[in-house]
Amino acid sequence: MEFYWYDVLGALGTTTIIVTYVLLQLEGVRSEQVAYSLLNALGAALILTSLYFSFNLAAFLVEFFWLLISLFGIGKYMIRSGEKGV
C-alpha cells in the first residue's frame, strides 16, 4: 500500500476530529466555544483535501456536511460575539 502526502493530510484531519471529540467528552472544550467548531472545520477540510485526490462519495458527503455545520457554528459564534460587544 502506498501512502501519499494527501493521505497524511487525511490522517491529520481524522486525528483532529477525534481529538476534538475526546476533548469534548473530557470537558477540555465546550461545544459553544469557537475552538470546537474551528478544530472540526480544520479536520473536515483536511479530509476533504485528501478526498480530492482519492475520491469516495460517502466520505465526501460526511465531511462536506461536517465542514458546513462547523462553519455555521463559527458564524453563530461571531454573531454572538458581535452582539456582546455592542
DALINBEL-V219660 format. One record per run of one state. SS is the DSSP state (helix for helix, strand for strand, loop for the rest). FROM is the first residue (numbers start at 1). TO is the last residue. If there is no record, write none. Layout:
BEGIN
SS&FROM&TO / SS&FROM&TO
END
This chain:
BEGIN
loop&1&4 / helix&5&25 / loop&26&33 / helix&34&53 / loop&54&56 / helix&57&85 / loop&86&86
END
